[in-house]
Amino acid sequence: MRLLVGIDDTDSSRGYCTTYLAYRIATDLRPEIQVLAYPRLVRLNPNIPFKTRGNAAVCMQIEAPDSALAFERITAKVEELSDVEGGANSGMVLLEDPSLSSGFERLYFDALTGVVSPHRVRRLLEEMGARSFELGNGMGLVGAAASLGFDERFDHTYELIAYRRKEFWGTRRLVDSSSVKAMDADMFPHTFNNYDYQKRKVLVAPHGPDPVFAGVRGDAPEKVVSAFGKLGFEEPLEGHLVYVTNQHTDAHLRRRLDWKAYSSGWVDCVLKDIKVGEGGHVYLAMDEGGVEHIAAAYEPTGDLRRTVKLLKPGDRVRAYGGVRRATTLHPKILNLEKVDVVSTKGTLEEGTYISSPRANRHLTKPLIRYGRETCTKAGAVDGWLGFSPTQPRVLA
C-alpha cells in the first residue's frame, strides 16, 4: 500500500540531519519499505526562533505491505537518528491515504509564513486520521504535518544531497573549488548558488558537524545528478539522495505581512527616509497607508544593501522579508530579503533586487529562476538514490 510520511526536528546544533534520516530510511529499510522518487525537502518559515539551521522537514511517499509495519519501522529509525539529548524535538506523521494530503495545504502555507501551534496540529491529525509519533516536546509535529501539504503542483526545484561516512562528521569538507566553478559554468542556468564569485567561496558544501557533505541545487533531477558527477572531492561518501523541494521559490514571501513577530511576507510602501547605521546596515523608514514601519538591509546581504542605499524618499517599493520581534531597546523591524522597486525618483532602475548569494536563505528565489518556475512532476531518473559508497573523486 502507498503511504505518506512526514518527519521534522531530528537534528540539533551539534549534528544529525532530518534529510539524512530520510536517506537512511530509503536505504536501511529496503526491501520491506520502498521510498518512492522523489522525497520532498520542505523548508518552512526561516524566521522561527526555535529552529535548527534551515527549518527543513521531509515528506516521503512510500510503498509498504501495511501501515502498522511502516509505522513501527520508521519510528524506530526516528528514535535511532534523532539527537534528543542535543535538543531535538522530533515529530513523525503517517497518513494512510495520500489523497488526503490536500487537507494539510493551509497548514503548510501557515507554517511557511507564521507561527503554528502544536495544539492546532494535533487536532488536525486527529481529524484526518493520521498516526503520529513524537520525542522531546513534540514541536517537530508541526513541520512533519506541514510537509504533507507540499507537492509538485507548486513551484519547486531539486537538490541532490550527498552524505558523509560517520567517521568524517565534524571534519572539514574537502571539495575542489575549481571543479565547482567549472560545473557552475557548464550547467548554467540549470543549477544555481554553487559558488560566490564575490567572496570566492564554495556554496555547495556546508560547514557544520552534520552528515551532509554537499548539496547541488537545480531545476531538474537529471541536472543535479549530472552536476554532482562533475564535482571533485577528497573523501569517500556514504551515498546520496535527490529531493524535490520548495527551496529557491520564495514560497514564504507570497502573503501580505500581518506584522506579527516572526512572520514572513511583503508590504507595499512609500519610503520616507533612508539611513546608514553602525556596521553599514541600512535602515528604511516606510509608510504603509499612513502607518510607519522600519525595514533593515544588513551588511551581509551585500548587493541588496548596496541597492537600497540608492533609494530616495518618495520611492515606491514592495519590501519582502521577515519581522523581527520588538524588544525594550528596538522596535519591530522587517529584515529585508528582497525589494521590488515600483517607481523611483533616483538613478535606480525599476525591478527586483535580492541579496548576494552568500546571504540567500534556502527559500530565496535567485534571479535566474524568474520566468523559469516549475509546477509539473518529473519522472524518476537513474542515480536519484545512490546507496553504494562513493570513493574520492580527485580531478586532474
C-alpha positions in Angstrom: 0.0 0.0 0.0 1.1 3.6 -0.6 1.5 5.9 2.4 2.7 9.4 3.1 5.2 10.1 5.9 6.3 13.5 7.3 9.3 13.9 9.7 10.8 17.0 11.3 13.2 18.3 14.0 15.5 15.3 14.4 18.7 17.3 14.3 20.4 19.7 16.8 23.0 22.4 16.6 25.7 19.8 17.3 24.8 17.4 14.5 22.4 14.9 12.8 20.1 15.9 9.9 16.4 15.2 9.0 17.3 14.6 5.4 20.0 12.1 6.4 17.3 10.2 8.4 15.2 10.1 5.2 18.3 8.7 3.3 18.7 6.0 6.0 15.0 5.1 5.8 15.4 4.8 2.0 18.5 2.5 2.3 18.2 0.7 5.6 14.5 -0.4 5.4 14.7 -1.9 2.0 13.0 -4.1 0.8 10.2 -4.1 3.4 9.7 -0.3 2.8 10.3 1.4 -0.5 10.8 5.1 -0.7 9.5 6.5 -4.0 11.1 9.2 -6.0 11.3 11.9 -5.0 11.3 12.6 -1.3 10.2 16.1 -0.5 12.5 18.5 1.3 10.2 21.2 2.7 11.6 24.4 4.0 9.3 26.3 6.4 9.3 29.8 8.0 13.0 30.8 8.2 12.2 33.4 10.9 11.0 30.9 13.6 13.3 31.3 16.6 13.0 27.7 17.8 14.5 26.0 14.7 17.7 24.3 13.9 19.6 25.6 10.9 17.4 25.7 7.9 14.0 24.7 9.4 13.5 21.8 7.0 11.1 18.9 7.2 11.0 15.8 5.0 7.9 14.1 3.4 8.3 10.7 1.8 5.9 8.7 -0.4 6.5 5.0 0.5 5.2 1.6 -0.5 4.8 -0.9 2.4 2.9 -4.1 3.0 0.8 -2.4 5.7 0.8 0.8 7.7 1.5 -0.8 11.0 4.8 -2.3 9.8 5.8 1.1 8.2 4.9 3.0 11.4 6.9 0.6 13.6 10.0 0.5 11.3 10.1 4.3 10.7 9.5 5.3 14.4 12.4 3.0 15.3 14.6 4.9 12.8 13.4 8.3 14.2 14.4 7.1 17.7 17.8 5.9 16.4 18.7 9.0 14.4 17.3 11.9 16.4 19.6 14.0 18.7 17.1 14.4 21.5 19.9 14.8 24.0 21.1 17.7 22.0 17.7 19.4 21.9 15.8 17.7 19.0 12.1 17.6 19.4 11.2 15.1 16.8 7.9 14.5 15.2 6.7 11.9 12.7 3.3 11.7 10.9 1.9 8.8 8.8 -1.0 9.4 6.5 -2.6 6.1 5.2 -4.5 7.9 2.4 -2.1 10.2 0.4 -5.1 11.7 -1.4 -6.0 13.4 1.8 -2.8 15.5 1.8 -4.7 18.5 0.4 -6.1 18.8 3.9 -2.7 19.9 5.0 -2.1 22.7 2.4 -3.4 25.5 4.6 -1.2 24.3 7.4 1.8 24.2 5.0 1.3 27.8 3.9 0.7 29.0 7.5 3.9 27.2 8.6 5.8 29.0 5.8 4.7 32.5 6.9 4.0 32.5 10.6 4.0 30.6 13.9 1.8 27.5 14.2 0.5 26.0 17.4 1.2 22.3 18.1 -2.3 22.0 19.6 -3.8 23.0 16.2 -1.7 20.4 14.5 -2.7 17.6 16.9 -6.4 18.5 16.3 -5.8 18.4 12.5 -4.1 15.0 12.7 -7.0 13.6 14.7 -9.5 15.0 12.2 -7.5 13.5 9.3 -7.0 10.1 10.9 -3.2 10.4 10.7 -0.9 8.5 13.1 1.9 10.4 14.9 5.0 9.8 17.0 7.0 12.4 18.9 10.1 12.8 21.0 11.0 15.6 23.3 8.3 18.3 23.5 6.9 17.2 20.1 7.4 20.5 18.3 8.5 18.6 15.3 4.9 17.5 14.7 4.3 21.0 13.2 6.8 20.7 10.4 6.1 17.0 9.9 2.4 17.6 9.4 3.0 20.8 7.3 5.3 18.9 4.9 2.4 16.8 3.8 0.8 19.9 2.2 3.6 20.4 -0.3 4.0 18.7 -3.6 5.0 19.3 -7.3 1.8 21.2 -8.1 3.6 24.2 -6.5 6.8 25.8 -7.9 9.7 23.6 -7.0 13.3 22.8 -7.6 15.5 19.7 -6.9 18.5 19.1 -4.7 21.0 16.2 -4.7 22.4 15.8 -1.2 25.5 13.7 -0.6 26.2 12.2 2.8 29.4 11.6 4.7 30.5 8.5 6.4 30.2 8.9 10.2 34.0 8.9 10.8 34.2 12.2 8.9 31.4 14.0 10.7 32.7 17.3 12.2 35.8 17.4 10.0 36.5 19.9 7.2 34.8 19.1 3.8 37.4 18.9 1.0 35.7 20.0 -2.2 37.7 21.0 -5.2 36.7 24.7 -5.7 37.9 24.7 -9.4 35.5 21.8 -10.1 32.6 23.7 -8.5 33.3 26.7 -10.8 33.7 24.5 -13.8 30.4 22.7 -13.0 28.7 26.1 -12.4 29.7 27.3 -15.8 28.9 24.1 -17.6 25.4 23.6 -16.0 24.2 27.2 -16.2 21.3 28.1 -16.0 20.1 24.7 -14.7 21.9 24.8 -11.4 22.3 27.7 -9.0 24.0 29.0 -5.9 27.1 26.8 -6.4 29.8 29.4 -5.9 30.1 33.0 -4.6 32.3 34.9 -7.0 32.4 38.0 -4.9 33.8 36.2 -1.8 35.4 33.4 -3.8 33.6 30.8 -1.6 32.2 27.4 -2.4 28.5 27.3 -1.6 27.6 23.6 -2.3 29.2 22.4 1.0 28.0 23.4 4.5 30.3 23.9 7.5 28.6 22.3 10.4 29.0 18.9 12.1 26.0 17.4 10.3 26.2 14.4 8.0 25.7 16.4 4.8 28.8 16.6 2.6 27.4 18.7 -0.2 24.2 19.7 -2.0 23.7 20.6 -5.6 20.5 22.5 -6.4 18.9 22.8 -9.8 15.7 22.9 -11.9 15.5 19.2 -12.8 16.6 15.8 -11.2 18.8 14.8 -14.2 20.6 18.2 -14.0 21.6 17.8 -10.3 22.7 14.2 -10.9 24.8 15.3 -13.8 26.2 18.3 -11.9 27.2 16.2 -8.9 29.1 13.9 -11.2 31.3 16.9 -12.2 32.5 17.7 -8.6 35.9 16.7 -7.3 36.2 15.8 -3.6 38.7 14.1 -1.3 36.8 11.8 1.0 34.7 8.6 0.5 31.0 9.3 0.8 28.2 7.1 2.2 25.7 7.9 -0.6 23.2 10.5 -1.9 19.6 11.2 -2.5 17.7 13.6 -4.8 14.8 15.6 -3.3 12.1 17.7 -4.8 11.9 20.8 -2.8 10.3 24.3 -2.3 13.8 25.8 -2.0 14.5 28.8 -4.2 10.8 29.6 -4.8 10.2 32.5 -2.4 7.2 30.4 -1.1 7.5 32.1 2.3 7.0 35.6 0.8 3.7 35.1 -1.0 1.5 36.7 1.6 0.9 40.3 2.7 2.6 40.9 6.0 0.4 40.9 9.1 3.4 42.3 11.1 3.2 39.7 13.8 6.6 38.7 15.2 8.4 36.1 13.2 6.0 36.4 10.2 7.2 36.5 6.6 5.7 38.2 3.6 5.6 41.6 1.7 4.4 45.1 2.2 3.7 47.9 -0.3 5.0 51.2 0.9 6.4 54.7 0.2 9.9 55.4 1.5 10.2 58.3 3.9 13.8 58.2 4.9 17.0 56.1 4.4 19.8 56.0 7.0 23.1 54.1 7.2 23.8 52.8 10.7 26.7 51.3 12.6 28.3 48.4 10.7 27.0 49.7 7.4 23.4 48.4 7.9 20.8 50.4 6.0 17.5 51.3 7.7 14.4 52.4 5.8 11.5 54.4 7.2 8.5 53.2 5.3 4.9 54.5 5.1 2.1 51.9 4.5 -1.1 53.8 4.1 -0.3 56.2 6.9 1.4 53.6 9.2 5.1 53.8 9.6 7.4 50.8 9.7 11.1 50.2 9.8 13.0 47.8 7.5 16.7 46.9 7.5 19.1 45.6 4.9 22.1 44.3 6.9 25.7 44.4 5.8 25.9 40.6 5.0 23.1 41.0 2.4 25.7 42.6 0.1 24.0 43.5 -3.2 20.7 44.2 -1.5 22.2 46.6 1.0 24.0 48.4 -1.8 20.8 48.7 -3.7 18.6 50.1 -1.0 21.2 52.8 -0.2 20.4 54.2 -3.7 16.7 54.6 -2.9 15.2 58.1 -2.4 12.4 59.4 -0.2 9.2 59.2 -2.2 10.2 56.0 -4.0 7.5 53.2 -4.1 8.6 49.7 -3.3 7.3 46.3 -2.3 9.5 45.1 0.5 9.8 41.4 1.4 11.2 39.8 4.5 10.7 38.5 8.0 9.5 40.5 11.0 12.0 40.7 13.9 10.3 40.8 17.3 10.2 44.1 19.1 12.3 44.4 22.3 12.6 47.1 25.0 15.6 48.5 23.1 14.4 48.1 19.5 11.2 48.4 17.6 9.7 45.7 15.4 11.8 45.6 12.2 11.4 44.0 8.8 14.6 42.2 7.9 14.8 42.7 4.2 15.3 39.7 1.8 14.1 41.3 -1.5 12.8 44.6 -2.9 10.7 45.3 -5.9 11.3 48.9 -7.0 7.9 50.0 -8.4 8.7 53.7 -9.1 11.8 55.8 -8.2 13.0 59.4 -8.3 16.7 58.4 -8.2 19.1 56.7 -10.6 18.0 53.2 -9.6 16.1 51.2 -12.3 12.7 49.7 -11.5 12.8 45.9 -11.0 13.6 43.2 -8.5 16.7 43.2 -6.3 17.9 40.4 -4.0 20.8 39.7 -1.6 24.2 38.3 -2.6 24.2 34.5 -3.0 26.1 34.0 0.3 23.3 35.7 2.2 20.5 33.8 0.4 18.2 31.7 2.5 17.2 28.3 1.4 13.9 29.6 0.2 15.4 32.7 -1.6 14.5 32.7 -5.3 17.5 33.5 -7.4 17.0 35.9 -10.3 17.9 33.1 -12.8 14.6 31.4 -11.8 12.3 34.3 -12.6 10.2 33.1 -15.5 11.5 29.5 -15.1 9.1 28.3 -12.5 8.2 24.6 -12.5 4.8 23.1 -11.5 4.9 19.7 -13.2 6.0 16.3 -11.8 9.2 14.8 -13.1 9.8 11.0 -13.5 12.4 9.1 -11.7 15.9 9.3 -13.3 18.9 6.9 -12.9 21.0 7.9 -9.9 18.3 9.6 -7.8 19.2 7.3 -5.0 22.9 6.3 -4.5 23.4 3.9 -1.6 26.7 2.4 -2.6 29.9 4.1 -1.1 31.4 6.7 -3.4 35.1 6.9 -3.5 37.0 10.2 -3.5 36.8 11.9 -6.9 40.1 13.9 -7.3 40.1 15.6 -10.7 43.3 16.1 -12.7 
